[in-house]
Amino acid sequence: RRPAGKRIVVVLGNTGAGKSAFINYLHGCKFQYEEEDKMVVRDDSELEELMRIGHTNRSETFSPQVEDATDSLGSGFAYADCPGFLDNRGFEINVANAANVRHTVCAASSAVVVVVVNYYSLRADRGKGLHDLLRILLSLFGSVEQVEAHAPSVLLAIS
């Protein structure tokens, strides 16, 4: 499904940050813990999983997956579940991911960007999570000035 003409909620973050789970939550899915740290959509959830949730350190999303959000956000809206930034499959994949995300955003009539950052990555490695966040935003917007110009359309979610 193409984002052309849609108002999209673009969800970005590193692989494993919780992007797909976040979209499923916004969509209205009900969750449960299957194991200590493994959240899954409940079998009795009224709404089925919209975006497949991965449970490994390998990205499950290979290009932005755009799905209609009419049921949860209203007519003309869509969610874009994007591939993980700083993907573990190599530099070429990261370049392709950034280009595909940028293409998706440019095709939409408007976009709100939600960056999902794992709480533990913010605390670990001397703020590596904040550094990663900046790299994600720079890869999408191109410069610090453009990040600042679009700041009202960028939200931060901590998983």
C-alpha positions in Angstrom: 0.0 0.0 0.0 1.4 3.3 -1.0 1.5 6.4 1.2 0.6 8.8 -1.7 -1.8 11.4 -0.5 -2.1 9.9 3.0 -1.3 11.5 6.3 1.2 9.1 7.8 2.6 8.3 11.2 6.2 7.3 10.4 7.7 5.1 13.1 11.5 5.0 13.2 14.1 3.5 15.5 16.8 1.0 15.8 16.2 -2.7 15.2 14.4 -4.1 18.3 13.4 -0.7 19.7 9.7 -1.6 19.6 8.4 0.1 16.5 6.0 -2.5 15.4 4.7 -3.1 18.9 4.1 0.7 19.2 2.1 0.8 16.0 0.0 -2.2 17.1 -0.6 -0.5 20.4 -1.8 2.7 18.7 -3.9 0.5 16.4 -5.7 -0.8 19.5 -4.3 -4.3 19.9 -4.2 -5.8 23.4 -0.9 -7.3 24.6 0.4 -9.9 27.0 3.8 -11.2 28.0 4.6 -14.6 26.6 7.9 -14.7 28.3 9.6 -12.3 30.7 10.5 -9.8 28.0 8.4 -11.0 25.0 5.3 -9.0 24.4 2.8 -10.4 21.9 -0.7 -9.5 20.7 -3.2 -11.4 22.8 -5.2 -14.2 21.0 -8.4 -12.5 22.3 -7.5 -9.0 21.1 -10.4 -7.5 19.1 -7.9 -6.2 16.6 -5.3 -8.5 14.9 -1.6 -7.6 14.8 -1.2 -4.9 12.1 2.6 -5.0 11.9 4.5 -8.2 12.5 6.5 -8.0 15.8 10.0 -9.5 15.7 11.6 -11.0 18.8 15.2 -11.2 17.7 18.0 -8.8 17.0 17.4 -9.2 13.3 15.1 -6.7 11.6 11.7 -8.1 10.5 11.0 -5.1 8.3 12.8 -4.7 5.0 11.1 -1.6 3.5 8.6 0.7 5.1 5.4 -1.2 5.6 2.4 1.2 5.1 -0.9 0.1 6.5 -4.2 2.0 6.6 -5.0 3.6 10.0 -8.6 4.6 9.3 -9.9 2.3 12.2 -7.6 4.0 14.8 -6.8 7.5 13.5 -9.5 8.3 11.0 -9.9 8.6 7.2 -6.8 9.4 5.2 -4.3 8.2 7.8 -1.8 5.4 7.6 1.0 4.0 9.7 4.5 3.5 8.2 6.5 0.8 10.1 10.1 1.4 9.0 13.1 -0.8 8.9 15.4 -0.6 11.9 18.1 2.0 11.6 21.7 0.9 12.3 20.5 -2.5 11.0 22.8 -5.4 11.7 22.7 -6.6 8.0 25.3 -4.2 6.8 26.0 -0.7 5.5 24.3 -1.2 2.1 21.1 -2.2 3.9 21.2 0.9 6.1 21.6 3.2 3.0 18.7 1.4 1.2 16.6 1.7 4.4 17.2 5.4 4.7 16.4 6.0 1.0 13.2 4.0 1.2 12.0 5.8 4.4 12.7 9.2 2.8 10.8 8.1 -0.4 7.8 7.0 1.8 7.8 10.3 3.7 8.0 12.4 0.5 5.1 10.5 -1.1 2.7 11.3 1.8 0.6 14.5 2.0 1.9 15.0 5.5 3.9 13.1 8.1 4.4 12.9 11.8 7.6 11.1 12.8 7.8 9.1 15.9 11.3 7.9 16.9 11.2 4.9 19.3 14.2 4.5 21.5 14.9 1.7 23.9 15.1 3.0 27.5 18.2 0.9 28.3 20.0 2.2 25.3 19.6 5.7 26.6 21.4 4.7 29.9 24.0 2.5 28.4 27.3 3.2 26.7 27.5 6.9 27.7 24.3 8.0 26.0 24.7 5.8 22.8 20.9 5.9 22.5 20.9 9.7 22.1 23.7 9.5 19.6 21.7 6.9 17.6 18.6 9.1 17.8 20.5 12.0 16.3 21.8 9.8 13.5 18.3 8.6 12.7 17.0 12.1 12.5 19.9 13.3 10.4 19.5 10.4 8.0 15.9 11.4 7.4 16.1 15.2 7.4 19.6 15.6 6.1 20.9 18.4 8.4 20.6 19.7 12.0 18.8 22.8 10.5 16.2 20.6 8.9 15.7 18.6 12.1 15.1 21.8 13.9 12.7 23.1 11.2 10.6 19.9 11.4 10.8 19.5 15.2 7.1 20.1 15.8 6.3 17.0 13.7 8.8 14.7 15.5 7.8 12.8 18.7 10.0 10.7 20.9 8.7 7.4 22.4 10.8 5.5 24.9 10.2 1.8 25.1 
